[in-house]
């Protein structure tokens, strides 16, 4: 466990960056933040301490993560990491450099946030200028403000109205800030910092989301129907479900962290200008590892009675009536958990599918009574559209009265919706035998039609004297067709395994690229950082202590420390500071390298512990992890001495693959100069915030080993060869029959052979999964294929036809 303490001073920014990097790595973190006097006043008692317990996803040997906020009477000028602990005071006028750099400070030692256009001069230590009001509720008001230090617009949320004087609401507000700041997910709004107003009330800055609520988005969809037209692609059911799945992803993440929202509703979901989704308003969330602290009994939020069932209630009954789970509506707070959020999501899904409210009650009392009994309306579209039975079953399961009848978790709920969108069988409504057959025929329509035509043609030739032989032939044809369909399903399953693992590797690569960009731009070189040049591996006195021997190389390697090298003419003085910054991400890249070896090794990818077997790198298919810097430095992992001299990463195929392009990219096979192995690269560029290219991160895979580890198993007894084709039908890896051709003179030239069966290439162009029959390899074969997206690779298995018929 790592511990950081923030008490003001120049080191806070670096400590904050260190905390971010450790948080991304899944490391258990303890942060002690000493709160300033104004923030102390917002707590229920001066000695109060807020403890948030969360279960980290991957913290080895730990059962909880602790974030502790404590109050110390002798720390009057302490600050919270990454925030300005100043006052929200009147003031304004033009902001000048002289004003911002003055030493004057507000009482309590904090900076101020001021309202633009107010009279008087701007306090010299102001952090935010309020530009206007973005929205106002019964408990809080959200301003649009400008951050004078980072020159960006932010949203500034503060308590307002009579609710501000209630100690319980203040405590909830602080808990909302702390928990929101620690929920690091693309679909949860990031918190930038904590502020205190002159009245001692807290406020916090967060990302300004410009867009619309899910409530407004659904209203727009209804308006299309009301005008007598169909919603466009942006508002149709698949689009609405894609937005909803991102909400589910955010809540599945929060539940894994031990946090329950308790107020999920369309008004608390924002859709940004670029279709990004954010789950908002964590003010009444609950941390599962702590006893519930609902201290806001008897507080009523002002508003019109007609809208009472859509406003957040606090007290014994916590949440919004129209989106409450039964246990919430009955006030059984001790029974509220992730299953309650799932119920609320089910009600939102009801509204997304039907475009009407799930409860028919007109008053809040009626709605609460219906919510307590889970009495929702029949699942029917408000404008008469047909709602698929599978989607109805998913809604019904998620909104079951008994929590045991709901999905195991929100992740399982989201998976069932994704199965519905793909046209697969859903957990909430298992297929009948007829439905299973219909789905199979829909996927293999051409094969079914061919079989039917063959059976009809065969039946037309049958005579009374050949009846017995005819019956035997029909039986044999049915068995053969069943065997082939089983092989097709098996190949599709293996293709799905490879696709999931390639996509997971791509996601891990994206996370490391982001962390590397952050380290290169916003950190200082780690003091006393340990790193090794390629030359250090040649000497027993200077090489790393963790060297191990692998079978496919003639020298020992280090799995912990990579080997750094310099391009010709590049001085060490230019690269060493960059290495010092990137050392801060070493745990992340080592975890990526270890995870990649698990994903593509012969073991179980679900086992996150790499294990001793992963030391045998020839079994994993992961050749190397690489970082190339735009300034000419390069990191090779595993670290070793046998690397090419005068190595310039900028001239390599993997660097050129990602240079000048955003996102991850997969390249063609080539001969790796460091190992002389045939590899396929996946690479992603590192870019600064101003668009400058900082470098490239890449992973090299040996696809032949990947085929051996992932695409072959005991079911391959009938398979003659397993091949991977690229989008153009060329063989990029194979276990037999065809291989990429290497140059006989030992050069790096690789020739990719096009698969020699045109019928297979035509079938691949027409559909994602299927089979064709062929004699291209000298005997009758069944060529079964499955397409792997988004790489557009194709997995092909060659099965000898006589082996199919033997069964």
Protein Blocks (a to p, Z undefined) as FASTA:
>chain_A
ZZdddeedjklmmmmmmmmmmmmnopacdddddddfklmmmpmbfkbccddddddfklgh
iabdcddddddfklmkbccehiacddddededjddfklmmpmbdcehhiacdddehiacj
ddfkbfbdcfbdfbdcfkbccdddddfklopaddddddehjklmpmklmmmmmmmmmmmm
mmccfkbccdfbdcddfkopacddddddddddfklmmmmmmmmmmnopacdfklmmklmm
mmmmmmmmmmmmmmmnopafklacfklpccdfkopacdehjllgccfkbccddfkghiac
eddfklmmmcccedjbgcjfklccfklmnopaklgcfklmmmmmmmmmmmmmnopafbfb
fbfklmmmmmmnopacddddfklpacdfklmmmmmmmmgfblklmcfblklmmmmmmmmm
nopacfklccdfklmmmmmmmmmmmmmmmmmmmmmmmmmmpcfklmmmmmmmmmmmmmmm
mmmmmmmmmmmmmmmmmmmmmmmmmmmmmmmmmmmmmmmmmcccdehiacddfklmmpmk
lmcfkbccdfkbcbdcdfkbccddddehiafklmmmmmmmmmmmmmmmmmmmmmmmmmmm
mbdfklmbgbjmlmmmmlnopabacdddfkopacdddddfkbcehiafklpmklmmmgop
acjddddddddfklopacdddddddddfkopafbdcdddddfklmmmmmmgcfklmmpmb
dcdddfkopafbdfehiacdddfklpabdcddddfbfklmmmmmmpmbdcdddfknopac
ddddddddfklpacdddddfklmmmZZ
